[in-house]
Amino acid sequence: MKKIFLASLVLVIISSGVITYIFISNDHSECDTKKEVSYGANGEKITKETHICKEKFSL
């Protein structure tokens, strides 16, 4: 019973550490949003937003 409790505790600690690391490292501080505005055939305004990110991985 003591081993199961200890294994569960270790699993919870490791899982919370991994989740915290993912949230801290995935802050998108080097990212930017580019807006392109164009006009359609009937004169309506069309706005297109593109997410530009310099980070290698997006978790």
N, C-alpha and C positions, 0 to 999 in steps of 0.2 A: 504494500500500500504506500509506503514511504517513497519507493522508487517511482511509482506512477505519478505521485504528486510532484516530485522533483523534476521528472521528465516534462510534465505539463508546464511547470513554472519556467523551465529553460526554453521551451518552445514559445511561450508567450513573450518572454523577454527578447528572444531573437527575432520574432515576428514584428514586434513593436519597433525594434531597432532598424529593421529593413524598411518598414513603412516610413519611419521618420527620415531615413536617408533618401528615399525616393522623393519625398516632398521637399526636402532641402535642396537636393541637387537638380530638381526640375522646376526652377523658378522662372525660366524664360527671360532672364535679365538682358540677354543679348538679342532678343527678338524685336521685330518691328512690324507694323501693319502698313501696307501700301494701298492707297486708294486710287482707283482709276475712274474717271468720270467720262462718259461718252453719251452721245445723243442718238436716239433711234430714228427710224424713218418717219415717224409721226411727230417728232420733236420731243418725245419723252426723255427724261433724264435717267440714265442707267449708271448706277454706282456699283463698282466691283471692288471688294476688299480682298487682299491677298496677304496671308500670314507668312512673313519671311523670317526664318530662324537660322542662326549661324551655329546652333548647337548640333552636335553629331547625333545625339539620341533624344527622342522625346518619349518619356515614359508616361 
